């Protein structure tokens, strides 16, 4: 029986020597924690480096996109400026051509009025009176046309079409009034 007891004690002693002590377990845990902390630090460093690299790449792409956008905006502005200059040149030509055209028409109308004035001086008193009574209407219409033509230089590409329509109508009305005077003289 003693043998059996000795065998049990020997087994317990053997087992006790096989199981690590609390200090050994604590040391192993600390070592495992240090290894884990080192791996975490390494992973954090790698993540930070990757984040910085990704940020640099994103910044480079943003800078490239901004440069491209600025270049495209510059090209678009260049085209817009060319179109504006072309429109201004076309408007200037239209205004100049219209001024020449209307000046000729006004000169013809003014010459017609001058000849009617001379004719009225030689006409009968009744015809002369009709002429004199119609002249304020002629003068007012001629003044309207003169005002129209005075504003011709300020017309833009956007306003020229409406201006031309109005002035053409005023010129037509002036011709009609002058012809009415001629018929009644």
C-alpha positions in Angstrom: 0.0 0.0 0.0 2.8 2.3 0.7 4.0 1.6 -2.7 0.7 2.7 -4.2 0.9 5.8 -2.1 4.4 6.4 -3.2 3.4 5.9 -6.7 0.6 8.4 -6.4 2.9 11.0 -4.8 5.4 10.5 -7.5 2.7 10.9 -10.1 1.5 14.1 -8.4 5.1 15.4 -8.2 5.6 14.6 -11.9 2.4 16.3 -12.8 3.3 19.3 -10.7 6.6 19.5 -12.4 4.9 19.3 -15.8 2.3 22.0 -15.3 3.8 25.5 -15.5 3.9 27.6 -12.5 1.8 30.8 -12.3 4.9 32.9 -13.0 5.7 30.9 -16.0 2.2 31.3 -17.2 2.3 35.0 -16.5 5.6 35.3 -18.4 4.2 33.4 -21.4 1.1 35.6 -21.3 3.2 38.8 -21.2 5.4 37.5 -24.0 2.3 36.6 -26.1 0.9 40.1 -25.3 4.2 41.7 -26.5 4.1 39.7 -29.7 0.5 40.7 -30.2 1.3 44.4 -29.5 4.2 44.2 -32.0 1.9 42.8 -34.6 -0.7 45.4 -33.9 1.9 48.2 -34.1 3.2 46.8 -37.4 -0.3 46.5 -38.8 -1.1 50.1 -37.7 2.1 51.3 -39.3 1.3 49.5 -42.5 -2.2 50.8 -42.5 -0.9 54.4 -41.9 1.6 54.0 -44.7 -1.1 52.6 -47.1 -3.4 55.5 -46.1 -0.7 58.1 -46.7 0.1 56.4 -50.1 -3.6 56.4 -51.0 -3.9 60.0 -49.9 -0.9 61.0 -52.0 -2.4 59.1 -55.0 -5.8 60.8 -54.5 -4.1 64.2 -54.2 -2.2 63.6 -57.4 -5.3 62.6 -59.2 -7.2 65.6 -57.9 -4.3 67.9 -59.0 -4.3 66.2 -62.4 -8.1 66.6 -62.7 -7.9 70.3 -61.7 -5.2 70.9 -64.3 -7.3 69.2 -66.9 -10.4 71.1 -65.9 -8.5 74.4 -66.0 -7.1 73.5 -69.5 -10.6 72.7 -70.7 -12.0 75.8 -69.2 -9.3 77.9 -70.9 -10.0 76.3 -74.2 -13.7 76.9 -73.8 -13.1 80.5 -72.8 -10.9 80.9 -75.9 -13.7 79.5 -78.2 -16.2 81.7 -76.4 -14.0 84.8 -76.9 -13.6 84.0 -80.6 -17.3 83.5 -81.0 -18.0 86.8 -79.2 -15.5 88.6 -81.4 -17.0 87.1 -84.5 -20.5 88.0 -83.4 -19.4 91.6 -82.7 -17.7 91.8 -86.1 -20.9 90.5 -87.8 -23.0 92.9 -85.9 -20.7 95.8 -86.8 -20.9 94.8 -90.4 -24.7 94.6 -90.2 -24.9 98.0 -88.5 -22.6 99.6 -91.1 -24.5 98.1 -94.0 -27.8 99.1 -92.5 -26.5 102.7 -91.9 -25.4 103.0 -95.5 -28.8 101.6 -96.7 -30.9 103.9 -94.5 -28.7 106.9 -95.2 -29.5 106.5 -98.9 -33.2 106.1 -98.2 -33.3 109.1 -95.9 -31.4 111.2 -98.5 -34.0 110.2 -101.2 -36.9 111.0 -98.8 -35.3 114.4 -97.9 -34.7 115.2 -101.6 -38.4 114.4 -102.3 -39.5 116.6 -99.4 -37.3 119.5 -100.6 -38.8 119.2 -104.1 -42.3 119.1 -102.6 -41.5 122.3 -100.6 -40.5 124.1 -103.7 -43.6 122.8 -105.5 -45.8 124.1 -102.6 -44.4 127.6 -103.0 -45.7 127.6 -106.6 -49.0 125.9 -105.9 -52.5 127.3 -105.3 -53.3 128.6 -101.8 -55.6 125.7 -101.0 -53.0 123.1 -101.9 -50.3 125.1 -100.1 -52.6 125.1 -97.0 -53.0 121.3 -97.2 -49.2 121.0 -97.5 -48.6 123.2 -94.5 -51.2 121.2 -92.4 -49.5 117.9 -93.3 -46.0 119.0 -92.6 -46.1 118.6 -88.8 -46.9 114.9 -89.3 -44.0 114.6 -91.8 -41.6 116.4 -89.4 -42.7 114.2 -86.5 -42.2 111.0 -88.5 -38.8 112.3 -89.8 -37.8 113.0 -86.2 -38.7 109.5 -85.2 -36.6 108.0 -87.9 -33.7 110.4 -86.9 -33.9 109.2 -83.3 -33.9 105.6 -84.5 -30.8 106.1 -86.6 -29.1 108.0 -83.7 -29.3 104.8 -81.6 -27.9 102.6 -84.3 -24.3 102.5 -83.0 -25.5 101.2 -79.6 -27.3 98.2 -81.0 -25.9 94.8 -80.1 -26.3 91.4 -81.8 -29.2 90.7 -79.5 -31.0 94.0 -80.1 -30.2 94.6 -83.7 -33.0 92.5 -85.2 -35.8 94.3 -83.2 -34.1 97.7 -83.9 -34.1 97.0 -87.6 -37.7 95.9 -87.7 -38.8 99.1 -85.8 -36.7 101.4 -87.9 -37.8 99.8 -91.2 -41.4 100.3 -90.1 -40.7 103.9 -89.2 -39.0 104.5 -92.6 -42.0 102.9 -94.3 -44.4 105.2 -92.4 -42.3 108.2 -93.3 -42.4 107.3 -97.0 -46.2 106.9 -96.8 -46.6 110.3 -95.2 -44.4 112.0 -97.8 -46.3 110.3 -100.6 -49.6 111.4 -99.0 -48.3 115.0 -99.0 -47.2 114.6 -102.7 -50.6 113.3 -103.7 -52.4 116.2 -101.9 -50.1 118.9 -103.4 
